[in-house]
């Protein structure tokens, strides 16, 4: 269900050149790199904007520092506050230390320890981390209440003109650097969207300086907030989202961000979370590049644009590389399921000797592997329902597997990843 909350705003003029000057001594001018493997695969010229190589491993530093550096001395003396579960918190913390300003970061209680530790590391003694609430929404409410009660300044993750100005400097660098790599114009730029700050900034700058470039906005399938905002003509709030792509999963895009994005996005595309996971693994194995889920979206989308981008020059913004190694097993699992290589079944084995042996010998193909086997009925392990996870070498082996189960009268139910039972058991 989607709840409309119309609140259109007037966008002030953006001082992007001013943001460039403010950020120059602080952020890395990250490289724009030609990627030979992707270019060969899609028969075009693919350039990666490597914001995963930024100081805090994402572009978020740009917006946070740009806004904070424009606060008055009196505002800075009272301190600043943010709410974030990841990249914005780290960019905020780094900015606090750089400016010598007291900052308070509110993060959800379930935040990965790696992100909490990174935030503390970048902020050092200038930042205090408060773990509040089970969700980001709870955390944001607490952060804003704290901001008001302590007369401090709240630094939002995306919905502010100064944040958008800072993120727009990614676009400035791209257009500067492309001139050193090719004389061809940029035909397409693929931009990940969470709250919309990056796409609003880059899209705004490209609209002025490279208007023939098509801006492709990208969101995960499980969090299509900009997609529905564009469909509805105004920002909307999604009741439920899949939070897996944590750097690009928000219930509602920013008002300022939408006011720009509605005019500069040429196409809005949703990327399956499983496809994103496959891309993360490919980039690591083939390119030795560590990307976070949001950072992989621009590359993951290329398959769906293969016909359109053939022979063209395109830029993919790799927005960040803060990927917790503890998530890799989940990433691999999601990738295998998306690729049709991993399947789960509830199987009612006949209560007779040799039934499991028959399943292995008569049902499984020569390349099928049992990756999980667990009797659900714990008190009787001689029979009863069992949770069976199977990994196939090729997705084409699935049809033969099902034929063998039916031929051997196996009583089974496949667990669909969209069913509630999947979340309970897998």
MOFEN-V478255 format. One record per residue. PHI is phi in whole degrees, -180 to 180 (NA if undefined). OMEGA is omega in radians with two decimals (999 if undefined). D_LAST is the distance of its C-alpha to the last C-alpha in Angstrom with 1 decimal. Layout:
BEGIN
phi={PHI & PHI}
omega={OMEGA & OMEGA}
d_last={D_LAST & D_LAST}
END
This chain:
BEGIN
phi={NA & -125 & -108 & -76 & -147 & -74 & -157 & -80 & -123 & -90 & -87 & -71 & -63 & -95 & -97 & -71 & -64 & -64 & -64 & -58 & -66 & -66 & -89 & -53 & -81 & -114 & -96 & -78 & -80 & -73 & -73 & -106 & -116 & -71 & -111 & -67 & -66 & -68 & -64 & -67 & -62 & -102 & 54 & -150 & -114 & -104 & -119 & -105 & -90 & -90 & -72 & -67 & -97 & -65 & -54 & -100 & 65 & -165 & -73 & -59 & -57 & -60 & -68 & -61 & -69 & -60 & -70 & -66 & -71 & -99 & -71 & -74 & -60 & -67 & -65 & -64 & -65 & -82 & 98 & -132 & -136 & -143 & -124 & -167 & -104 & -168 & -65 & -64 & -60 & -72 & -65 & -61 & -62 & -62 & -65 & -60 & -66 & -64 & -92 & 69 & -115 & -71 & -131 & -121 & -109 & -97 & -130 & -61 & -57 & -78 & -56 & -56 & -59 & -60 & -72 & -63 & -65 & -65 & -62 & -64 & -65 & -69 & -89 & 55 & -76 & -86 & -124 & -113 & -104 & -117 & -93 & -139 & 82 & -91 & -126 & -62 & -61 & -61 & -64 & -64 & -62 & -65 & -65 & -70 & -66 & -64 & -59 & -67 & -68 & -106 & 55 & -105 & -112 & -89 & -106 & -72 & -73 & -155 & -91 & -162 & -55 & -68 & -66 & -63 & -56 & -62 & -67 & -64 & -66 & -61 & -66 & -60 & -64 & -61 & -70 & -69 & -78 & -63 & -66 & -85 & -107 & -162 & -94 & -75 & -73 & -81 & -84 & -137 & -129 & -102 & -126 & -71 & -128 & -114 & -82 & 107 & -65 & -66 & -67 & -63 & -67 & -67 & -62 & -62 & -69 & -67 & -61 & -86 & -114 & -149 & -64 & -85 & -73 & -85 & -94 & -107 & -87 & -129 & -132 & -70 & -56 & -82 & -145 & -87 & -70 & -72 & -55 & -75 & -64 & -68 & -66 & -90 & 86 & -167 & -58 & -127 & -111 & -85 & -71 & -135 & -136 & -86 & -89 & -57 & -84 & -63 & -82 & -145 & -123 & -129 & -77 & -149 & -75 & -73 & -67 & -63 & -63 & -64 & -61 & -92 & -59 & -62 & -101 & -112 & -81 & -88 & -154 & -114 & -133 & -102 & -113 & -60 & -59 & -64 & -65 & -61 & -64 & -59 & -67 & -57 & -67 & -64 & -65 & -72 & -75 & -100 & -120 & 57 & -112 & -94 & -121 & -84 & -54 & -64 & -70 & -87 & -60 & -64 & -84 & -61 & -78 & -62 & -56 & -78 & -117 & -55 & -68 & -73 & -91 & -57 & 80 & -101 & -104 & -133 & -122 & -112 & -84 & -88 & -75 & -173 & -133 & -87 & -111 & -69 & -61 & -66 & -90 & -64 & -66 & -66 & -63 & -63 & -62 & -63 & -64 & -62 & -66 & -63 & -78 & 77 & -106 & -129 & -140 & -121 & -134 & -98 & -119 & -94 & -75 & -63 & -85 & -149 & -61 & 89 & -66 & -69 & -62 & -63 & -61 & -67 & -82 & -105 & -104 & -72 & -80 & -64 & -111 & -82 & -128 & -82 & -104 & -154 & -144 & -148 & -70 & -77 & -87 & -65 & -81 & -139 & -88 & -87 & -172 & 97 & -70 & -131 & -86 & -123 & -104 & -122 & -113 & -102 & -77 & -136 & -64 & -69 & -76 & -64 & -60 & -65 & -61 & -66 & -60 & -65 & -66 & -69 & -62 & -96 & 53 & -79 & -85 & -136 & -133 & -82 & -88 & -80 & -64 & -91 & -79 & -62 & -62 & -62 & -66 & -76 & -100 & -95}
omega={-3.11 & 3.14 & -3.13 & 3.10 & -2.99 & 3.10 & -3.14 & -3.09 & 3.03 & -3.07 & 3.07 & 3.10 & -3.12 & 3.10 & -3.07 & 3.11 & 3.07 & 3.11 & 3.10 & -3.12 & -3.13 & -3.06 & -3.02 & -3.13 & -3.01 & -3.03 & 2.98 & 2.93 & -3.00 & -3.04 & 2.94 & -2.96 & 2.99 & -3.14 & -3.05 & -3.08 & 3.13 & 3.13 & 3.13 & -3.10 & -3.06 & 3.10 & 3.11 & 3.13 & -3.07 & 3.08 & 3.13 & 3.02 & -2.89 & 3.07 & 2.99 & 3.11 & 3.08 & -3.07 & -3.14 & 3.08 & 2.97 & -3.12 & -2.98 & 3.10 & -3.05 & -3.10 & -3.11 & -3.10 & -3.13 & 3.13 & -3.08 & -3.11 & 3.13 & 3.07 & 3.12 & 3.11 & -3.14 & 3.12 & 3.14 & -3.12 & 3.14 & 3.08 & -3.06 & -3.08 & 2.99 & 3.03 & -3.10 & 3.07 & -3.05 & -2.94 & 3.13 & 3.12 & -3.10 & 3.06 & 3.08 & -3.11 & 3.12 & -3.14 & 3.10 & -3.13 & -3.11 & -3.11 & -3.12 & -3.04 & 3.07 & 3.12 & 3.08 & -3.12 & 3.04 & 3.13 & 3.09 & -3.14 & -3.13 & -3.11 & 3.09 & -3.12 & 3.14 & -3.11 & 3.08 & -3.13 & 3.13 & 3.13 & 3.11 & -3.14 & -3.11 & -3.11 & -3.14 & -3.06 & -3.11 & -3.03 & 3.01 & 3.13 & 3.08 & 3.10 & -3.04 & 3.02 & -3.14 & -3.12 & 3.11 & 3.14 & 3.08 & -3.11 & -3.12 & 3.11 & 3.14 & -3.12 & -3.12 & 3.09 & 3.12 & 3.14 & -3.12 & -3.08 & -3.14 & 3.09 & 3.13 & -3.14 & 3.13 & 3.12 & -3.06 & -3.13 & -3.09 & -2.94 & 3.10 & -3.13 & -3.13 & 3.06 & 3.14 & 3.09 & -3.12 & -3.14 & 3.14 & -3.13 & 3.00 & 3.11 & 3.10 & -3.13 & 3.14 & -3.10 & 3.02 & -3.00 & -3.10 & -3.14 & 3.14 & -3.07 & -3.07 & 3.04 & -3.14 & 3.05 & 3.06 & -3.11 & -3.13 & 2.95 & -3.10 & -2.98 & 3.07 & -3.13 & 2.94 & 3.02 & 3.07 & -3.10 & -3.12 & -3.11 & 3.11 & -3.10 & -3.12 & 3.14 & 3.11 & -3.10 & 3.13 & 3.12 & 3.14 & -2.97 & 3.09 & -2.97 & -3.14 & 3.08 & 3.09 & -3.14 & -3.14 & 3.10 & -3.05 & 3.04 & 3.01 & -3.14 & -3.06 & 3.14 & -3.02 & -3.03 & 3.10 & 3.10 & -3.11 & 3.07 & 3.12 & 3.10 & -3.04 & -3.12 & 3.13 & 3.09 & 3.08 & 3.11 & 3.11 & -3.12 & -3.09 & 3.08 & 2.99 & -3.02 & -3.07 & 3.11 & -2.93 & -3.14 & -3.10 & -3.13 & 3.09 & -3.14 & -3.07 & 3.09 & -3.11 & 3.13 & 3.11 & -3.12 & 3.13 & -3.09 & 3.07 & -3.03 & -3.12 & -3.11 & -3.01 & 3.13 & 3.12 & 3.12 & 3.13 & -3.02 & 3.11 & -3.06 & 3.12 & 3.14 & 3.11 & 3.09 & 3.09 & 3.14 & 3.09 & -3.13 & 3.09 & -3.13 & 3.12 & -3.13 & 3.11 & -3.07 & -3.04 & -3.05 & -3.06 & 3.10 & 3.10 & 3.12 & 3.02 & -3.11 & 3.13 & -3.13 & -3.12 & -3.02 & -3.07 & 3.11 & -3.14 & -3.09 & -3.00 & 3.12 & -3.09 & 3.12 & -3.03 & -3.12 & -3.08 & -3.03 & -3.12 & 3.13 & -3.07 & 3.00 & -3.10 & 3.08 & 3.03 & 3.10 & 3.05 & -2.86 & -3.13 & -3.12 & 3.13 & -3.11 & -3.14 & -3.11 & 3.13 & -3.12 & -2.99 & 3.13 & 3.10 & 3.12 & 3.12 & -3.13 & 3.14 & 3.13 & -3.12 & 3.13 & 3.13 & -3.11 & 3.14 & -3.09 & -3.13 & -3.11 & 3.11 & -3.13 & 2.84 & -3.04 & 3.10 & -3.13 & 3.10 & -3.10 & 3.09 & 3.12 & 3.05 & -3.09 & 3.11 & 3.11 & 3.11 & 3.13 & -3.13 & -3.03 & -3.01 & -3.07 & -3.07 & 3.06 & -3.07 & -3.11 & 3.12 & -3.08 & 3.04 & -3.13 & 3.09 & 3.08 & -3.06 & 3.06 & 3.12 & 3.14 & -2.96 & -3.03 & -3.12 & -3.06 & 3.06 & -3.13 & -3.14 & -3.07 & 3.11 & 3.02 & -3.08 & 3.06 & -3.09 & 3.06 & -3.10 & 3.10 & 3.11 & 3.13 & 3.11 & 3.14 & -3.07 & -3.10 & 3.12 & 3.11 & -3.13 & 3.10 & -3.14 & 3.14 & -3.14 & -3.13 & -3.11 & 3.06 & 3.07 & 3.11 & -3.04 & 2.96 & 3.10 & -3.14 & 3.11 & -3.08 & 3.12 & -3.14 & 3.10 & -3.09 & 3.10 & -3.13 & -3.13 & -2.97 & -3.00 & 999}
d_last={25.8 & 28.2 & 31.0 & 34.1 & 35.9 & 38.8 & 40.4 & 42.2 & 43.9 & 46.8 & 45.9 & 48.5 & 49.7 & 47.5 & 49.3 & 47.2 & 50.0 & 50.4 & 46.7 & 47.2 & 50.1 & 48.3 & 45.2 & 47.2 & 47.8 & 44.2 & 41.6 & 41.2 & 42.4 & 39.3 & 40.0 & 39.8 & 39.0 & 39.5 & 36.5 & 37.9 & 34.7 & 33.5 & 37.1 & 37.4 & 34.2 & 35.2 & 38.9 & 39.7 & 40.3 & 37.2 & 37.7 & 35.1 & 35.9 & 34.4 & 33.7 & 31.1 & 34.3 & 35.5 & 36.5 & 33.4 & 31.3 & 31.3 & 34.0 & 33.5 & 36.4 & 38.8 & 38.5 & 38.3 & 41.3 & 43.3 & 43.0 & 43.7 & 46.6 & 48.3 & 48.3 & 51.6 & 52.6 & 52.6 & 49.0 & 47.8 & 49.7 & 47.7 & 44.3 & 41.3 & 37.8 & 34.6 & 31.1 & 28.3 & 24.9 & 25.9 & 28.5 & 31.0 & 31.1 & 31.9 & 34.6 & 36.0 & 36.1 & 37.9 & 40.3 & 41.1 & 42.1 & 44.0 & 46.0 & 46.3 & 44.9 & 43.1 & 39.6 & 36.9 & 33.3 & 31.0 & 27.3 & 24.3 & 23.4 & 19.8 & 21.4 & 20.4 & 23.2 & 24.1 & 25.2 & 27.1 & 28.9 & 29.8 & 31.2 & 33.3 & 34.4 & 35.7 & 37.4 & 38.8 & 41.1 & 41.4 & 37.9 & 36.4 & 32.7 & 31.7 & 28.1 & 28.2 & 25.8 & 22.0 & 22.3 & 24.7 & 26.8 & 27.4 & 28.3 & 30.7 & 32.5 & 33.1 & 34.3 & 36.8 & 38.1 & 38.7 & 40.4 & 42.8 & 43.6 & 44.4 & 46.2 & 44.1 & 42.9 & 39.4 & 38.2 & 35.7 & 33.0 & 34.3 & 36.5 & 40.0 & 42.7 & 43.0 & 39.3 & 39.7 & 42.9 & 41.1 & 38.3 & 41.0 & 42.3 & 39.5 & 41.3 & 44.6 & 43.6 & 42.2 & 45.5 & 47.5 & 45.7 & 45.4 & 49.2 & 49.3 & 46.9 & 48.2 & 50.8 & 48.4 & 47.1 & 43.4 & 42.4 & 38.8 & 36.9 & 33.2 & 32.2 & 28.8 & 28.9 & 27.4 & 30.2 & 32.6 & 34.9 & 34.7 & 35.1 & 37.9 & 39.7 & 39.4 & 40.0 & 43.1 & 44.6 & 44.0 & 45.5 & 48.6 & 48.9 & 47.0 & 47.1 & 46.5 & 43.1 & 40.3 & 37.7 & 34.2 & 31.9 & 28.1 & 25.2 & 21.4 & 20.5 & 18.6 & 21.7 & 24.8 & 27.3 & 30.2 & 29.6 & 30.2 & 32.9 & 34.8 & 34.4 & 35.6 & 38.4 & 37.3 & 34.3 & 31.9 & 29.1 & 25.6 & 24.1 & 20.4 & 19.2 & 16.2 & 17.1 & 15.4 & 18.9 & 20.4 & 23.9 & 24.2 & 22.3 & 24.9 & 25.5 & 29.2 & 31.2 & 34.5 & 37.7 & 39.8 & 37.2 & 37.0 & 40.8 & 41.0 & 37.9 & 39.1 & 42.2 & 41.0 & 37.7 & 38.6 & 35.1 & 31.8 & 28.7 & 25.0 & 22.6 & 19.0 & 16.6 & 15.4 & 19.1 & 19.7 & 17.2 & 19.0 & 22.2 & 21.3 & 20.8 & 23.9 & 26.1 & 25.2 & 25.8 & 28.8 & 30.4 & 29.5 & 28.7 & 26.0 & 25.0 & 22.7 & 20.7 & 23.7 & 26.0 & 24.5 & 24.9 & 28.6 & 28.0 & 24.9 & 27.2 & 29.9 & 28.6 & 29.2 & 32.7 & 33.7 & 36.7 & 37.9 & 37.9 & 39.5 & 42.7 & 42.0 & 41.7 & 38.4 & 37.0 & 33.3 & 32.9 & 30.3 & 30.0 & 28.4 & 26.8 & 25.2 & 21.9 & 20.4 & 19.7 & 16.8 & 14.9 & 15.6 & 12.4 & 10.5 & 13.6 & 13.5 & 10.0 & 11.1 & 14.4 & 13.5 & 11.8 & 14.8 & 17.2 & 16.1 & 15.4 & 11.7 & 10.7 & 8.4 & 10.6 & 11.4 & 14.8 & 17.7 & 19.6 & 23.3 & 24.7 & 27.2 & 27.6 & 26.5 & 23.9 & 21.2 & 23.9 & 24.8 & 21.4 & 21.5 & 25.1 & 25.5 & 22.3 & 20.9 & 23.0 & 24.7 & 22.4 & 19.0 & 16.9 & 14.4 & 11.9 & 9.8 & 11.5 & 11.0 & 13.4 & 12.4 & 16.1 & 16.9 & 20.6 & 21.2 & 19.8 & 22.4 & 20.7 & 18.5 & 15.1 & 12.7 & 9.1 & 10.3 & 9.2 & 12.4 & 14.0 & 17.4 & 20.4 & 21.5 & 20.0 & 23.2 & 21.9 & 19.5 & 22.4 & 23.8 & 20.5 & 20.5 & 24.3 & 24.0 & 21.5 & 24.0 & 27.0 & 25.8 & 25.0 & 21.3 & 19.9 & 16.5 & 14.4 & 12.4 & 9.3 & 10.6 & 9.0 & 11.6 & 11.0 & 10.2 & 8.2 & 5.5 & 5.8 & 6.2 & 3.8 & 0.0}
END
